[in-house]
Amino acid sequence: MGRQAGLRGVAVAVALLLGPVGCGGAGGSGLSDGKQDGSVGKPPAGGAAKPAGGDVLPGMVGAAEARTRLAALAVGKPGTMAGYSRDKFTHWAEQGDKCDTREVVLKRDGRNVTQDSQCRAVSGTWKSLYDGADVSDPAKLDIDHVVPLAEGWRSGAAGWDAAKRKAFANDLTRPQLLAVSAASNRSKGDQSPDLWQPPDKSSWCQYGRAWITVKSYYKLTVTPPEKTMLTTMIDTCAS
């Protein structure tokens, strides 16, 4: 899942474990909404956080707040990919009751989802936000990191500790994980909004708000073209 533009290479990793956020120094939490209690990425009791009405992802800020947060993000050039590895972000983790993070997201994002004795989704229906595709085979779904792991690395995660990377990669509280069609996820790769936009333009408002929510919370940087495209996406939100 490599970036198709010369500035940014390397594929997006598949999702990872929940864990507490580290504190202090380059690996400190640096979180922007005051929640520095070690619970970042941890699902609330009973499973993943539930989206607000009209949204498909949990924890998203509204359009007006997204504009405010976007304006507050530090702007800079993309960082180097030196040292990046998906192994530096722990992969899917157990969430209890034999479920891992992927299965938690599949259950949250689908309708009439049934699971086997190992918590694996075996049937259900899903609406892929990015391309509007209706999917009934769980094997044809990917769990996308809205802000890709490699993009996170370029914009600040290279300086984090392992615990904070786990939290970022498995955040079920904020809008960071989403079940989408495998085709749309692999088209996206690790590209930022200036280089890839969901083909279904009706999803731009939610996608832009989700991206800004995550980057703001984790205090990641944005590039000038990225910021411009995010503004365009927020402009599609109904007033």
C-alpha positions as CSV (number, residue, x, y, z in Angstrom):
1,M,0.0,0.0,0.0
2,G,2.6,2.5,-1.0
3,R,2.2,6.2,-1.6
4,Q,2.1,7.1,-5.2
5,A,3.6,10.5,-4.9
6,G,7.4,11.0,-4.7
7,L,7.3,12.9,-1.4
8,R,5.9,10.1,0.6
9,G,6.6,6.4,0.3
10,V,5.9,3.2,2.3
11,A,2.8,1.2,2.8
12,V,0.2,1.7,5.5
13,A,0.4,-1.0,8.2
14,V,-2.5,-3.0,9.3
15,A,-4.0,-2.0,12.7
16,L,-2.6,-2.8,16.1
17,L,-3.0,-3.1,19.9
18,L,-4.5,-0.7,22.4
19,G,-2.1,0.5,25.1
20,P,-1.5,3.3,27.5
21,V,0.0,6.5,26.3
22,G,3.5,7.3,27.3
23,C,4.3,10.5,29.1
24,G,7.1,13.1,28.9
25,G,9.8,13.9,26.3
26,A,9.6,13.0,22.7
27,G,7.6,9.9,23.5
28,G,5.2,11.7,25.8
29,S,1.5,11.7,25.3
30,G,1.2,15.2,23.8
31,L,-2.6,14.8,23.6
32,S,-4.8,17.8,23.0
33,D,-8.1,17.1,24.7
34,G,-6.9,16.8,28.3
35,K,-7.4,13.0,28.5
36,Q,-4.0,11.9,29.7
37,D,-5.2,9.1,32.0
38,G,-3.6,6.2,30.2
39,S,-6.9,5.1,28.6
40,V,-6.2,6.3,25.0
41,G,-7.2,3.8,22.5
42,K,-9.0,1.6,25.0
43,P,-12.6,0.8,24.1
44,P,-15.3,1.7,26.6
45,A,-17.0,-1.0,28.5
46,G,-19.1,-3.1,26.2
47,G,-16.9,-2.6,23.1
48,A,-15.9,0.2,20.8
49,A,-17.2,3.7,21.2
50,K,-20.4,4.4,19.3
51,P,-20.6,7.1,16.6
52,A,-22.8,10.1,17.1
53,G,-26.0,10.5,15.2
54,G,-25.2,10.9,11.5
55,D,-21.6,9.9,11.7
56,V,-20.1,6.5,11.0
57,L,-17.1,7.0,13.3
58,P,-16.9,7.8,17.0
59,G,-15.4,10.8,18.6
60,M,-15.5,13.2,15.6
61,V,-15.7,16.9,16.2
62,G,-18.2,19.0,14.3
63,A,-17.3,21.2,11.3
64,A,-16.9,24.4,13.2
65,E,-14.6,22.8,15.7
66,A,-12.7,21.0,13.0
67,R,-11.9,24.4,11.4
68,T,-10.6,25.7,14.7
69,R,-8.5,22.6,15.3
70,L,-7.2,22.6,11.7
71,A,-6.1,26.2,12.1
72,A,-4.2,25.3,15.3
73,L,-2.3,22.4,13.8
74,A,1.4,22.9,13.3
75,V,2.3,23.2,9.6
76,G,5.5,21.8,8.2
77,K,7.2,19.6,5.6
78,P,6.6,15.8,5.8
79,G,9.2,14.1,7.9
80,T,11.6,11.4,6.7
81,M,10.5,7.8,6.5
82,A,13.9,6.8,7.9
83,G,13.5,4.1,10.5
84,Y,9.8,3.4,9.7
85,S,8.5,-0.1,10.1
86,R,5.1,-1.5,10.7
87,D,6.7,-3.6,13.4
88,K,7.1,-0.4,15.4
89,F,3.3,-0.3,15.7
90,T,2.0,-3.4,17.5
91,H,-0.4,-5.4,15.3
92,W,-4.0,-6.5,16.1
93,A,-4.4,-7.2,19.7
94,E,-6.8,-9.2,21.8
95,Q,-9.7,-7.1,23.2
96,G,-11.3,-9.8,25.4
97,D,-13.8,-12.6,24.7
98,K,-11.4,-13.9,21.9
99,C,-12.0,-10.7,19.9
100,D,-9.2,-8.7,18.4
101,T,-9.3,-5.0,17.3
102,R,-10.3,-5.9,13.7
103,E,-13.3,-7.9,14.9
104,V,-14.4,-5.2,17.3
105,V,-14.4,-2.7,14.4
106,L,-16.2,-5.1,12.0
107,K,-18.9,-5.6,14.6
108,R,-19.2,-1.9,15.3
109,D,-19.4,-0.8,11.7
110,G,-21.6,-3.5,10.3
111,R,-25.3,-4.4,10.5
112,N,-26.6,-7.8,11.6
113,V,-23.0,-9.0,12.1
114,T,-22.7,-12.6,13.3
115,Q,-19.5,-14.0,14.7
116,D,-18.2,-17.5,15.2
117,S,-16.9,-19.0,18.4
118,Q,-13.6,-17.3,17.9
119,C,-15.3,-13.9,17.5
120,R,-14.6,-13.8,13.7
121,A,-17.2,-12.0,11.6
122,V,-18.8,-14.6,9.3
123,S,-21.8,-12.6,8.0
124,G,-23.3,-9.1,8.0
125,T,-23.5,-6.1,5.8
126,W,-21.3,-3.1,5.7
127,K,-21.4,0.3,3.8
128,S,-17.9,1.4,2.8
129,L,-17.7,5.1,3.5
130,Y,-15.0,5.9,0.9
131,D,-16.7,4.5,-2.2
132,G,-20.2,3.8,-1.1
133,A,-19.8,0.1,-1.8
134,D,-22.2,-2.4,-0.1
135,V,-20.1,-5.4,1.2
136,S,-21.5,-8.6,2.6
137,D,-18.3,-10.6,2.7
138,P,-16.0,-9.7,5.7
139,A,-13.0,-11.0,3.8
140,K,-13.5,-8.1,1.3
141,L,-13.2,-5.5,4.0
142,D,-10.0,-3.8,5.4
143,I,-9.8,-2.0,8.6
144,D,-8.4,1.4,7.6
145,H,-6.3,3.7,9.7
146,V,-7.9,7.0,8.8
147,V,-4.5,8.7,9.5
148,P,-2.2,6.0,8.1
149,L,0.6,4.7,10.3
150,A,3.2,5.8,7.8
151,E,1.6,9.2,7.6
152,G,1.6,9.4,11.4
153,W,5.3,8.5,11.4
154,R,6.0,11.3,8.9
155,S,4.1,13.9,11.0
156,G,5.2,13.1,14.5
157,A,5.0,9.5,15.5
158,A,8.7,8.8,14.7
159,G,9.4,10.5,18.0
160,W,6.8,8.6,20.1
161,D,7.4,5.7,22.4
162,A,6.0,2.2,21.7
163,A,3.0,2.6,24.0
164,K,1.8,5.8,22.3
165,R,2.2,4.1,18.8
166,K,0.0,1.2,20.1
167,A,-2.6,3.7,21.3
168,F,-2.6,5.5,17.9
169,A,-2.9,2.3,15.9
170,N,-5.7,0.9,17.9
171,D,-7.7,3.9,19.0
172,L,-11.4,2.8,19.3
173,T,-12.5,6.0,21.0
174,R,-11.5,8.5,18.3
175,P,-12.3,8.2,14.5
176,Q,-9.1,6.4,13.6
177,L,-10.3,2.9,12.6
178,L,-12.9,2.2,9.9
179,A,-14.1,-0.9,8.0
180,V,-14.0,-0.1,4.3
181,S,-13.8,-2.0,1.1
182,A,-10.4,-3.5,0.5
183,A,-10.3,-1.9,-2.9
184,S,-10.7,1.7,-1.6
185,N,-8.3,1.1,1.3
186,R,-5.6,-0.2,-1.0
187,S,-6.2,2.7,-3.4
188,K,-5.6,5.1,-0.5
189,G,-2.4,3.5,0.7
190,D,-0.6,5.8,3.1
191,Q,-1.6,9.0,1.3
192,S,-2.7,12.2,2.9
193,P,-5.9,14.1,1.7
194,D,-4.0,16.3,-0.8
195,L,-2.9,13.1,-2.6
196,W,-6.0,10.9,-2.1
197,Q,-9.6,11.7,-1.5
198,P,-12.5,9.2,-1.1
199,P,-14.0,8.7,-4.5
200,D,-17.5,9.2,-3.0
201,K,-17.5,12.9,-2.5
202,S,-20.4,12.7,-0.1
203,S,-18.0,11.2,2.5
204,W,-15.5,14.2,2.4
205,C,-17.1,16.0,5.3
206,Q,-16.8,13.0,7.6
207,Y,-13.4,12.0,6.3
208,G,-12.0,15.5,6.8
209,R,-13.4,15.9,10.3
210,A,-12.1,12.4,11.2
211,W,-8.6,13.2,9.9
212,I,-8.5,16.6,11.7
213,T,-9.9,15.0,15.0
214,V,-7.1,12.4,15.0
215,K,-4.3,14.7,14.0
216,S,-5.4,17.3,16.6
217,Y,-5.6,14.8,19.4
218,Y,-2.2,13.4,18.7
219,K,-0.7,16.7,17.9
220,L,0.6,15.6,14.5
221,T,1.7,18.1,11.8
222,V,0.1,18.9,8.5
223,T,1.6,20.1,5.2
224,P,0.3,23.2,3.4
225,P,-1.3,21.1,0.6
226,E,-2.8,18.8,3.1
227,K,-4.3,21.7,5.1
228,T,-5.7,23.2,1.9
229,M,-7.5,20.0,0.9
230,L,-8.8,19.5,4.5
231,T,-10.3,22.9,4.3
232,T,-12.0,21.9,1.0
233,M,-13.4,18.8,2.6
234,I,-14.8,20.7,5.6
235,D,-16.4,23.2,3.1
236,T,-18.5,20.3,1.9
237,C,-20.2,19.9,5.3
238,A,-23.8,21.1,5.5
239,S,-24.0,24.3,7.5
